[in-house]
Amino acid sequence: MNHLFLLTGMRVRLALRNKMFFFFSIVMPLVFFFLYAAVFGKSEPRMVAYLLGPVLGLNVMGSFWGLSAALVMFREQGILRRFHVSPVTELDMLLSSIFANYALALPTIVIQLFLARFMFHVPSLGNIFSVWLLITIGIVSFGSLGLVIASVTNTMQETQVLNQLLWLPLIFLSGATIPFMFLSNAVQHIALFLPATYLVHGLKRAIVDHAAPTALLVVLLSLTVWFILTLFLSSQLFRWEPEAKIGRKAKLYVAATAIPFFLLGLWEAKYGRVIAEENTTIQRLDAAEKAEKEKAQQPPKPATETPKAPAPGKH
Amino acid sequence: MPEPVIRVENLVKRYGDVEAVRGVSFSVSEGEVFGLLGPNGAGKTSTVEILEGLRNADSGTAVVCGYDPGKDAAALKYVIGAALQSTALPDKLRVMEALKLFASFYKAHKNPEELLKRFGLEEKRNAFYSQLSGGQKQRLALAIALINDPKVVFLDEPTAGLDPQVRREIYDIIEELKRDKKTIVLTTHYIEEAERLCDRVAIIDHGKVISQGSPLELKQASGDKTRIEVRLAKSESDLTLKNLEGVHDCRALNGAYVLHCQRPPQAIVALVKHLESQNNELVSLEIFTPSLEDVFIELTGRRLRD
């Protein structure tokens, strides 16, 4: 256990000394936040609250990219083999990557929540415990996906190609960039097979609808099962040595990571719960916006108060 | 006779169709510096990495400090230290941080400050790994290898790619470890390294140990002869010199005579006596004893770095 914390500390220190980390983990997420809040949400508090879920979702999903690249770089440079000859285990190495990633991602998310609340005057951040749970399980599970990618790719080039292939559907089909209800019905059904869809949906429900963890049980459980599965696969496929290449068949293991959300997608496609909830949320937003507009268009009510009698002695 | 610290019997390691280690056997006693000498690709690193618990052997037996590296690798890693070939640390890790980090992996460990001083890295304590020279990186690797005060230290090509000056610095460090009676397994393809540092050497080629013993024993057992190169005031007949006592063969070469001797002292005495009787004089005399390189050439028909 001690090794795990020491390695986590090392990974955090190394990231903080890396300029690329500041750009990709702090600058870029904040640029996205301001783009969503000020441009797409027009600084309107209710819209900013609605867009907060997708912004946080993007941040959480990004975990897999950095983690896979860092682990492959460590392997290619022979850094992992130096640790291999010490008492450090595979699980120490994998879990320290996940913990360090969590510790590094959380401050940016807190800043985004803070800015939403105090700069864009979002009236409420929803059920903050649910938000924290989703973010925590989201970071560790997407981070764990990164570890599987690092395990099934032999070179940095392969890693980046696979990252790109996974990143594009995750961000464009999940509702993180294009609102879920703007997608065609067919694409919405494809999106139901992606973990990112459930993460973004869960975050929106926790923030906008104040959904409690019990109401998000399916999302939380499916992400947890996914985390356990990806961590197990990455520990089985972990390689310390740069020359230890993985066979083509073993690369198919990455497909196994899709199993939990494939099953959930089938279930959702049948019962349509997520699509219905997304509809309800957007309808509620529309209704609130409409009511606000109507309120603004109504002529000012005539004054009903009788003019006060002049105070005596003031003539 | 005490149980050896390392015992290897008929070790075999295959990578696909390639058999990198083909029945290697040797043993290493406590406090001994044992060298695996051979060209690149001979199977030295594979052998050592099996002993370190980094790779599994396909067959054969290996015991290091009482542990089977294939089965007890986790426990073994607490009692061994290793400076691996082609390894690195993260670029942005500072020297002192690296020592403290690796020290903290072990319940009992040496003081990182002492190691920093011993390996001449005090001035670099706050330097990033990427800012170190090749020699400094290697000294740090040796310091980390010793951080847990290991019973056995594995040094895989510790001076490969370093310039002669830095190489000598590393030799001094290894000699100091030798004086401390550390058991060391050293792989190298540098003859002078094996001759200077090792108590015993196993010459390994194409995955097999082709000869082993102390450097002196190997040279003595070799059929190679000591060469005595002499220049004379007046010329002599090759045949006359060849017939001198202790001389096996003689050839004239660029104005000098090269005497191949089985018994050099007798050959020199006989040569001096002969020259006196012929009123001739020695202008110069050089003696070349066979090196491990000669032993390797004799055994394999190739040079070590071919």
Interface residues (C-beta under 8 A of the other chain):
Chain A: N2 H3 L6 L7 M10 R13 L14 R17 N18 F74 Q77 G78 I79 R81 R82 H84 V85 S86 P87 V88 T89 W240 E241
Chain B: E52 G53 L54 A74 K77 Y78 I80 A82 L84 S86 T87 A88 L89 P90 K92 L93 E97 L101 F102 S104 F105 Y106 I144
